[in-house]
Amino acid sequence: MITRIKNYWKLRKLRRDALTLLIINGAIKKETEAFERQWERQIRDLGRLCRRAQEMGILLALEFEPGFVIDSTDLMLRAFSEVGSPVLKANLDIGHVFLCDPDPMDAIARCKGLIAHAHLENMKTGVHNHLVPYEGDMDLPAYISALRDAGFDGMASFDAYQYDYEAVAEKTIAYFKGIF
């Protein structure tokens, strides 16, 4: 991860203010190792990354993932508290919130002031599969409203990497325009 940040910094020197945010996620949870040991390593490494990012003048946006050491809003907020860095923010993937948090709207609200970027997609209940916004079980307008209520007015990305973007672009853009 440190090497990727160094390469990012080299690119940023070439493009000065064009890049200021780096989206990161943590480590995959190992069932063969005690969770607390994995947690301690994750926090140590996040602290190192934050110190380096602060030196470079960039924000880190942590995205939690199902099956990772940090796999919920509660654990992400715990990590923010333990690391205590002003450069550590959230890349809030609303599909992950839907899958991993018992009360997704409350989870989004608890991230108020911490969201630097968002990933938007839809998902089916219990299935980690990024879908186009007009498929799946999520009430996307409610999630976007919750992001706004949490004070988020930044950049968001459509995160459905399994699709040919050109094939779904027109319908996806129309769907998001209807929400926004």
N, C-alpha and C positions, 0 to 999 in steps of 0.2 A: 504494500500500500504506500509506503514512504516513497518508493521509486516512482509510482504513478503520480504522486503529488509533486515530486521534483520535476517530472516531465511536464506536468500541467503548468508549473511555475515558469519553465522555459518558454512554453507557448504563450503564457500571459505576458511575459516581457515583450514578446513580439507584437501583441495585440493590446497592450496596456489595460484599458478599462473594459474590454469586451467580455472578459471572463472573470467573474468574482465568486462563483458558487460551484462547489464540487459536491455531487451527490455520492454518498457512500452507504454501504451496508456492512454489517458485521460478519461474524463467522457462523458457519453452519453448526448447529447444536450436535454434539457427539454423545450418543447414548452410552458410550463406554467410559465416559469421564464425568466426574462429579460436576454438577451444574455450577456450584460456587467457584470452583477452580476456573471453569470456562468464563464465568462472569468476571472474576478478578483480572484475568488476562485481557478480556474485552475492554474493561474500564482502563487498565494500564495503557493499552494500545490506543484507545480513543484519546486519552490524555496526551500521549505523545503526538498524535496527529493534530490535535487542537493547538498544542504549542507551536508546532511547525506551521500550521495554517495561519495562526495569528501573526507569526513572523512574516509570512508572505502576504498578509492582508486579504485573505479569502475566507469565506464562510464555508463550513462543512454542513451539509444537510443530510442527516441520518435517516435512512429509510429502514423501518423494521420489516422483517420478512417472516412468513410462516416457516417454522422449522429451523430458525436461526436462534442464536443465544438471546438476542433481543427480538422478541416475536410478538410484542403487544405494545399498546400505548403506555400501559403501566410501567413496563420494563424500560421503554424509551425514556419516559420522564424520570425514572429512577436513575438511569445512566446520566441524563442531563444534570441531575442534582449531584451525583457523585463526582462527575468530571468537573463541573462548575466552570465551564468556559463560555465566554460571551460569543465565541465563534461557532459553537455547536447549536445547530437549529434542526428543524424537522423537514424532511421531504415526506409529506404525508400522502401516502398512497391510500386512497379511499377504499379501494378493494381490499387491501390488507386490513384496514380498520374494520370493514364489514365482516371479514372472516375471523379475525382474532380477538375482537373486543365484544364483551357481552352487551354493552350499550354503546354502539358506535357514535351516536349523536353526542352523548356525554364525553366520550373519548376525544372527539374533535374539539369540543368546548374547552376541555382541560389543556389543549395545546395552544390556547389563545396567546398570541405574542411570540410564539416559537416556530411558526410555520414559515419557512423560507421558499418552499416550492411544493407543488402538489402533483401527484399522478392521478389521472382520471381514466376510469374504465368501468366496466360493469363486471359482475361475477355472479355465478350461481351459488346458492347457499352450500357451504361446506366444501367447495371445490376451488382450489387455487389455479384459476385459469382466467387470464385477462381477456375480456370480451369487449366487443364494440358496445357503445353506450346504449343502444336500443335492444340489446339482448341481455339476459341475466335477470337476477332477482332484486337487484338494488333499486331503490327509489332515488335515481341520480339527482333530480332537482332538490330533494331534501338534503342530500349530502353537500351539494354546492351551496345551498342556503346555510347549512351549518358551518361550512368554511368561511363564508362571508360573516356570519354571526361571531365567529372566532377572530374576526379582524383581518382575515387573509384577503389581500387584494393583489397578490403577486402573480408570477408566471405559473402556469400549469401545463403539463404535457399529457397528451393522449397516449396511454401506455397499454397498447394491445399489440405487442410485437409479433404475434403469430400470423397477422394478416398482411396481405399485400395492401399497403396504405393507399395506393392509387385506386384500388378496387373498392375500398370502403370510404374514401375521402368525402365524396359528395354527400352521401347519406349521413356520415358522421358529423360533418360541418353543419349540415342543416339541423341535425338534432341538437348540437351544442348551441347554435344560434337561437334555437327555440327556448333554451333554458336561460341563456344570458341576455 
